[in-house]
Amino acid sequence: MSYEDYLDDRKVILTVAPTGGVHGKDANPNLPEQPAEIAEQVAACEDLGAAIVHLHGRDEHGENDAARLQDVNDAVRERCDDIIVQNTTGGQSTYDARVQGIRTDPLPEMASLDMGPFNRGQHIITEHTRHNIDRLAAEMREKDIKPELECFNNGHLNEAHRLVERDAIEEPYYVNLIFGHGTFTPPTPRNVLNMVSNLPEGAEFNLLAVGPHQLPLTTLSVILGGHVRVGMEDNLYLRRGEPVQENAQLVERTARIVDLLGCELATPDEARERLGMT
């Protein structure tokens, strides 16, 4: 993917991440946590052009809970028409929790696959071994679930290359480049260019950036021929001092930017074809 791809008018795949497993309603009361409210917001985002939804489960208290992914999947499928369900296999500290994301019924079409551990904030550290990565990749391939390779830093990009070299994943590889604080890649345009220049051959890339970096760096991703992820998992503010009221605001803004840049958003079916999921 490159600037030339942008000039060729390739369509942009937009992923919405409506809720994560870190901050809750104490950070923004509009953050959806329960299945019904997540599904309601996802349906609005699908209407605005989101092709993929990245899902987490939370318990009745809003705490991260992979066991709730089934309920969230069911609610989203009931409320939405055709959006691609992408379950998380990240964030949780144990393999048994992670793997629940690829064992729902029906299976998700996609799942995230962290390329290694990371630190976030003062008290959050993930445990994720290379052995776990390989096991998750193998089960995804066996079940025909498209992995999104989560690269939180340069070392994780090395791990993506390792999977490619082992023929553990299939083209086109879908790499999610993540920019933010902690052990994420520092969020600067120069670092975006560097990460994109080091992608495996045959890769499509998506970009997410945390907080105030979401808007400028996802816009840069479009210009570089990449795809974008927005949503309240990554960013709780529409602009400085103005909390997001619903995920649809972030999706609508991104859809307008994509249009102003002379591009179009991909439909779910177009995303499936672009990512080799048909």
DODO-789250 format. One line per 3 residues: their letters; for each residue z, y, x of N, C-alpha, C. Coordinates in pm, whole numbers. Atoms other than C-alpha are relative to their C-alpha. Layout:
<atoms>
a) Z Y X Z Y X Z Y X; ...
</atoms>
This chain:
<atoms>
msy) 0 -118 85 0 0 0 0 123 89; 17 -115 -86 -90 342 130 -40 122 -83; 50 -122 64 -191 699 51 -139 -23 -57
edy) 133 31 51 -543 564 12 7 -74 -133; -18 68 129 -416 337 -265 30 100 -110; -27 -107 97 -280 646 -441 -131 69 -38
ldd) 127 -68 27 -619 815 -407 -95 -87 -80; 85 92 75 -785 504 -548 43 -15 -145; -43 -3 140 -593 566 -872 58 -133 -47
rkv) -68 121 43 -397 242 -873 119 37 -88; -105 -31 96 -142 225 -1150 138 -24 60; -137 3 -51 228 275 -1088 87 -85 -91
ilt) -94 82 75 481 14 -1195 135 70 -1; -129 -67 13 798 175 -1328 105 -101 -45; -116 83 34 1124 -22 -1329 114 90 -42
vap) -121 -71 39 1428 102 -1517 120 -90 26; -126 71 -27 1776 -1 -1401 109 70 -82; -85 -77 92 1997 101 -1696 148 -1 34
tgg) -141 8 -34 2334 -14 -1564 15 -93 120; -20 87 -116 2461 -167 -1241 133 -71 -9; -128 66 -2 2785 -325 -1135 106 78 74
vhg) -92 -80 -80 2959 -36 -961 70 105 -86; -64 -104 79 3025 283 -1157 -8 -35 -149; -7 28 143 3117 279 -1526 7 127 -80
kda) -6 -114 90 3180 508 -1818 97 108 47; -86 -103 -58 3449 684 -1618 -82 100 82; 89 -88 -77 3166 826 -1405 -97 74 -90
npn) 86 -63 100 2937 899 -1700 16 -80 -129; -26 74 123 3035 805 -2058 -126 -49 -70; 126 42 61 2667 762 -2148 -58 -126 63
lpe) 50 121 -65 2621 467 -1913 14 -119 -95; -13 117 87 2540 158 -2124 62 -117 75; -68 112 -65 2764 -139 -2050 -13 -130 -79
qpa) 4 120 82 2748 -381 -2343 -143 -32 -42; 139 43 25 2439 -584 -2442 -76 85 -101; 72 -75 104 2352 -391 -2759 -39 140 48
eia) 32 -136 -44 2373 -47 -2599 -97 -2 117; 100 14 -106 2183 -164 -2290 -138 -21 -62; 128 31 62 1907 -308 -2510 -60 120 -73
eqv) 50 -118 70 1883 8 -2719 -63 99 97; 56 -94 -97 1830 224 -2413 -125 -57 68; 118 61 -63 1585 -23 -2257 -121 10 -92
aac) 111 -10 95 1373 -23 -2574 -61 141 3; 51 -137 -8 1345 356 -2554 -78 21 129; 70 -12 -128 1243 329 -2188 -133 -73 -2
edl) 127 72 13 978 68 -2268 -102 85 -74; 91 -85 77 828 306 -2524 -58 113 86; 44 -109 -87 800 569 -2248 -80 -48 120
gaa) 86 51 -106 620 338 -2006 64 -91 103; -62 93 -94 875 124 -1822 -59 -140 -18; 60 133 7 715 -212 -1738 100 -110 33
ivh) -100 97 -46 1019 -386 -1581 138 56 -27; -140 -40 10 1390 -376 -1656 83 -86 94; -91 69 -93 1645 -465 -1387 138 -6 -66
lhg) -119 18 84 1952 -611 -1558 121 -54 76; -131 48 -41 2320 -659 -1477 80 -34 -125; -93 29 108 2593 -809 -1695 136 61 29
rde) -136 -52 -11 2933 -652 -1759 87 -63 -107; -91 57 100 3240 -785 -1937 42 107 -100; -39 -93 105 3412 -620 -2234 72 123 52
hge) -67 -115 -62 3596 -388 -1997 -95 81 89; 98 -70 -82 3277 -279 -1821 -8 -46 143; 3 52 -137 3341 -483 -1506 -120 -91 21
nda) 114 84 -33 3057 -661 -1329 27 -145 -33; -22 138 45 3013 -1010 -1480 -136 -67 -19; 130 68 7 2708 -1227 -1409 -10 -93 -120
arl) 1 91 115 2810 -1461 -1693 -52 69 -127; 47 -73 117 2712 -1185 -1939 -150 26 3; 144 -24 -7 2350 -1176 -1822 -76 -65 -114
qdv) 69 66 110 2249 -1424 -2089 5 86 -126; -13 -85 118 2383 -1197 -2364 -88 125 13; 83 -119 -22 2209 -896 -2210 -148 -35 -14
nda) 139 44 13 1880 -1086 -2178 -39 -19 -146; 29 25 142 1898 -1198 -2541 -16 131 -77; 4 -128 71 1967 -845 -2664 -127 78 34
vre) 121 -73 -42 1683 -693 -2459 -124 -62 -61; 117 65 56 1432 -951 -2574 -11 23 -151; 1 -24 145 1532 -895 -2936 -47 141 -33
rcd) 31 -140 29 1490 -516 -2914 -133 46 59; 120 -46 -70 1189 -491 -2682 -122 -83 -36; 126 68 34 825 -589 -2720 -46 -93 111
dii) 63 81 -105 702 -709 -2381 50 35 139; -45 -43 -132 904 -554 -2098 38 -121 85; -29 110 -92 943 -778 -1792 149 1 33
vqn) -142 12 -31 1301 -901 -1751 17 -41 146; -33 29 -140 1424 -887 -1393 152 -4 12; -145 14 -13 1776 -1023 -1350 45 22 143
ttg) -58 -13 -133 2000 -937 -1060 51 -135 50; -76 107 -67 2113 -1202 -814 84 63 111; -71 -73 -104 2290 -935 -611 133 54 -48
gqs) -123 -69 34 2615 -747 -601 124 -89 -5; -114 90 9 2838 -1046 -670 32 -58 138; -44 43 -133 3038 -1188 -383 -24 -148 28
tyd) 15 143 -22 2973 -1559 -436 -139 -47 -41; 131 57 35 2661 -1771 -451 -2 -44 -146; -4 50 137 2770 -1925 -781 -19 113 -101
arv) 22 -114 88 2777 -1579 -939 -144 49 11; 136 -50 -20 2446 -1471 -786 -104 -85 -73; 104 90 49 2254 -1777 -899 -10 0 -153
qgi) 6 -4 146 2338 -1722 -1265 -117 85 -50; 112 -85 39 2066 -1457 -1272 -132 -73 -13; 125 77 11 1797 -1724 -1235 22 -131 -75
rtd) -28 120 80 1953 -1977 -1471 26 35 -146; -10 -34 141 1935 -1794 -1801 -106 -79 -78; 95 72 86 1745 -1943 -2097 -50 96 -109
plp) 101 41 -97 1465 -1852 -2105 23 66 136; -11 -55 -134 1428 -1784 -1736 -57 142 3; 64 -131 -18 1358 -1426 -1627 -133 -16 70
ema) 127 2 -72 1008 -1350 -1506 19 44 146; -27 -51 -134 1155 -1172 -1204 150 -4 26; -141 -13 -38 1482 -1153 -1012 7 74 133
sld) -21 -66 -129 1615 -934 -734 52 -102 99; -47 88 -106 1685 -1102 -401 41 85 119; -51 -79 -112 1908 -913 -157 -37 -67 132
mgp) 37 53 -131 1789 -952 201 116 -1 99; -117 5 -85 2144 -936 335 116 73 -63; -118 -69 52 2494 -794 286 -9 150 24
fnr) -7 -144 -24 2578 -425 265 137 52 -40; -121 -73 38 2872 -185 241 -39 112 -96; 25 -112 92 2899 68 -41 134 59 -40
gqh) -128 -63 32 3179 319 -90 109 -48 94; -114 30 -84 3526 261 49 46 -146 -8; -61 131 22 3605 -81 -94 -100 -107 -43
iit) 100 96 47 3277 -257 -173 -79 -55 118; 82 67 -100 3121 -508 66 -51 -130 -62; 55 123 55 2888 -789 -36 -1 -109 106
eht) 8 116 -87 2894 -1136 113 -130 -74 -32; 130 59 29 2545 -1276 149 -58 -55 130; 47 64 -122 2436 -1527 413 -149 -29 -6
rhn) 141 40 -5 2088 -1622 528 -21 -132 -75; 8 126 75 2156 -1968 385 -12 27 -149; 8 -35 142 2216 -1812 43 -136 59 -36
idr) 132 -59 23 1897 -1607 71 -106 -108 -14; 100 107 2 1693 -1918 146 14 -87 -124; -20 81 120 1849 -2115 -138 -51 72 -125
laa) 47 -76 115 1782 -1839 -390 -152 11 -1; 145 -10 -8 1425 -1792 -267 -67 -131 -41; 58 131 33 1358 -2166 -296 9 -28 -149
emr) -13 26 144 1493 -2188 -650 -91 92 -81; 94 -89 69 1293 -1882 -756 -142 -53 8; 136 52 -14 976 -2035 -617 -20 -123 -87
ekd) 7 122 81 1048 -2368 -786 -15 33 -148; 0 -36 142 1100 -2192 -1120 -105 105 -34; 106 -98 21 806 -1951 -1079 57 135 -44
ikp) -61 -131 21 1036 -1646 -1082 -41 89 116; 46 -90 -106 891 -1351 -890 119 71 63; -112 -71 -65 1144 -1227 -631 -38 143 36
ele) 12 -134 -53 1188 -859 -564 94 6 119; -76 6 -124 1303 -839 -203 73 131 23; -80 -121 -6 1589 -589 -184 33 33 146
cfn) -19 -39 -139 1580 -412 154 82 129 4; -91 -113 -5 1882 -185 194 -5 73 134; 9 -63 -132 1806 -111 560 -107 -72 82
ngh) 105 58 -85 1573 -196 850 24 -147 30; -30 141 -26 1755 -521 925 -42 -89 -115; 42 78 115 1687 -638 573 -152 -15 -5
lne) 145 12 -5 1319 -562 620 -42 -109 98; 24 113 -90 1329 -801 915 14 -133 -72; -20 124 76 1462 -1067 678 -117 -26 -95
ahr) 118 17 85 1171 -1004 441 -115 -58 81; 103 56 -88 934 -1067 731 29 -147 31; -36 139 -30 1125 -1388 807 -42 -91 -115
lve) 41 82 115 1065 -1519 453 -151 -15 -5; 146 6 -3 697 -1432 483 -47 -99 107; 41 86 -111 667 -1607 819 31 -147 -28
rda) -36 138 38 838 -1919 676 -80 -50 -120; 77 34 119 596 -1917 381 95 -38 -116; -99 28 104 903 -1912 155 -29 75 -129
iee) 37 -79 117 750 -1656 -85 -151 16 -2; 144 -6 19 404 -1597 -222 -48 144 -13; 62 -131 17 171 -1297 -204 -33 23 -147
pyy) -42 -117 -78 173 -1029 -314 153 8 6; -144 -14 -15 524 -983 -176 43 132 -64; -46 -123 65 723 -729 -377 129 42 66
vnl) -112 -48 -82 956 -530 -153 58 126 -62; -69 -116 54 1213 -288 -292 73 71 113; -60 -79 -107 1302 -17 -40 108 90 -59
ifg) -117 -64 59 1648 129 -103 57 104 96; -46 -112 -82 1775 465 22 125 61 -62; -124 -58 52 2125 608 -5 106 5 108
hgt) -114 -14 -91 2470 610 150 46 -136 51; -51 126 -53 2683 344 321 -95 -60 101; 93 65 -92 2466 89 501 -141 -7 -58
ftp) 137 -17 48 2161 181 292 -78 80 105; 82 -83 -86 1868 340 474 26 147 -32; -21 -142 26 1940 713 517 -116 60 -80
ptp) 104 -45 93 1750 896 240 -74 124 48; 85 -110 -48 1489 1109 418 -146 -40 -14; 143 33 5 1111 1132 380 -49 -72 125
rnv) 42 66 -124 1070 1034 746 34 -149 -4; -39 141 6 1262 710 685 -82 -77 -103; 90 65 96 1049 634 379 -130 -38 71
lnm) 126 27 -71 736 664 593 18 -113 100; -25 104 -99 892 445 861 10 -138 -65; -15 129 68 993 169 618 -133 -49 -55
vsn) 130 40 57 655 170 446 -93 -48 110; 89 39 -110 478 146 782 35 -137 57; -44 129 -54 676 -169 864 2 -112 -104
lpe) 5 104 103 611 -363 544 -86 -119 46; 87 114 -30 469 -715 571 -141 23 -56; 137 -7 51 93 -735 533 -7 -76 -132
gae) 10 64 130 9 -817 174 113 34 -95; -114 -36 84 315 -643 30 -33 117 -91; -12 -115 87 349 -415 -267 142 51 19
fnl) -137 -48 -15 648 -183 -246 44 87 -116; -69 -81 99 888 -29 -491 104 82 76; -100 -82 -66 1133 249 -405 106 45 -99
lav) -110 -60 75 1475 343 -536 83 81 98; -86 -85 -81 1701 618 -407 118 44 -86; -124 -23 72 2057 700 -501 23 149 -23
gph) -44 -135 32 2177 1017 -674 -110 104 10; 97 -111 -4 1997 1344 -590 -128 -35 73; 120 40 -74 1747 1157 -373 -99 -76 -88
qlp) 88 79 86 1603 966 -670 -131 73 -29; 120 -75 39 1361 1238 -780 -98 23 116; 99 -27 -105 1206 1346 -447 -57 -126 66
ltt) 51 116 -74 1181 1002 -286 -84 -92 -88; 89 79 87 1038 821 -590 -134 71 -16; 127 -74 5 779 1099 -612 -82 -27 126
lsv) 69 33 -125 694 1037 -247 -58 -141 -5; 50 137 11 659 666 -325 -134 -5 -73; 126 -3 75 389 740 -581 -113 51 89
ilg) 102 -58 -88 200 955 -328 -42 -99 109; 31 98 -104 218 672 -75 -60 -129 -57; 61 118 60 70 424 -322 99 -104 -45
ghv) -103 96 40 401 261 -416 42 12 -145; -53 5 135 599 195 -730 141 59 0; -125 -74 8 925 341 -856 101 -71 -89
rvg) -110 41 87 1264 249 -998 90 120 -23; -95 -104 37 1481 497 -1184 99 -59 -100; -98 48 97 1785 463 -1407 141 35 42
med) -138 -41 -20 2156 518 -1437 77 -93 93; -64 79 -105 2242 232 -1203 2 79 130; 17 -68 -128 2122 456 -922 34 149 -4
nly) -12 -145 9 2163 810 -1053 57 38 -136; -69 -37 125 2397 959 -1316 -27 144 -43; 24 -141 30 2262 1317 -1315 -149 28 -15
lrr) 138 -42 17 1940 1464 -1449 -34 108 102; 8 -103 -104 1992 1765 -1223 142 38 36; -133 -35 -48 2284 1916 -1036 86 57 -114
gep) -92 -47 101 2576 1957 -1276 -32 -42 -141; 40 41 135 2394 1800 -1573 -8 -153 -8; 2 146 10 2487 1436 -1648 -115 -51 -85
vqe) 103 66 81 2218 1203 -1778 61 -41 -134; -45 39 134 2251 1147 -2153 -44 -142 -34; 52 136 22 2041 829 -2158 -107 -28 105
naq) 98 40 -102 1815 633 -1925 -140 52 -30; 133 -46 37 1510 748 -2120 -34 136 62; 27 -129 -63 1549 1096 -1971 -60 -17 139
lve) 49 23 -136 1494 964 -1620 -139 -63 -2; 131 63 13 1201 748 -1729 -104 103 -44; 95 -100 51 1038 1032 -1922 -39 98 109
rta) 30 -93 -109 1067 1268 -1624 -95 -64 102; 86 68 -96 912 1012 -1392 -140 -20 -55; 132 17 62 631 942 -1639 -80 129 6
riv) 68 -129 -9 549 1314 -1644 -49 27 142; 40 -21 -140 543 1330 -1264 -119 -88 37; 111 92 -26 318 1025 -1242 -129 56 -60
dll) 118 -58 65 81 1190 -1488 -48 125 74; 38 -121 -73 87 1523 -1300 -66 -32 134; 61 42 -127 -3 1335 -981 -133 -71 -21
gce) 130 59 29 -311 1199 -1155 -1 -151 -9; -12 146 11 -183 842 -1195 39 -40 -141; -44 55 128 -101 618 -1487 107 -105 25
lat) -99 108 -8 191 386 -1553 -65 -131 -42; 50 133 33 113 16 -1559 73 -55 -122; -62 73 109 176 -179 -1876 67 -125 56
pde) -55 126 -50 385 -495 -1848 -106 -102 41; 104 96 -35 69 -707 -1849 -73 42 128; 64 -48 -122 -91 -487 -1582 92 -21 120
are) -96 27 -108 227 -519 -1374 -1 -148 37; 4 145 -26 217 -898 -1411 -122 -35 84; 122 30 -75 -142 -905 -1287 8 55 141
rlg) -10 -62 -132 -72 -668 -998 93 -78 92; -98 71 -81 225 -875 -882 -25 -151 7; 36 141 -8 50 -1211 -917 85 -89 -88
mt) -88 74 90 259 -1326 -1212 -76 -59 -119; 77 53 112 -26 -1437 -1437 -65 -132 37
</atoms>
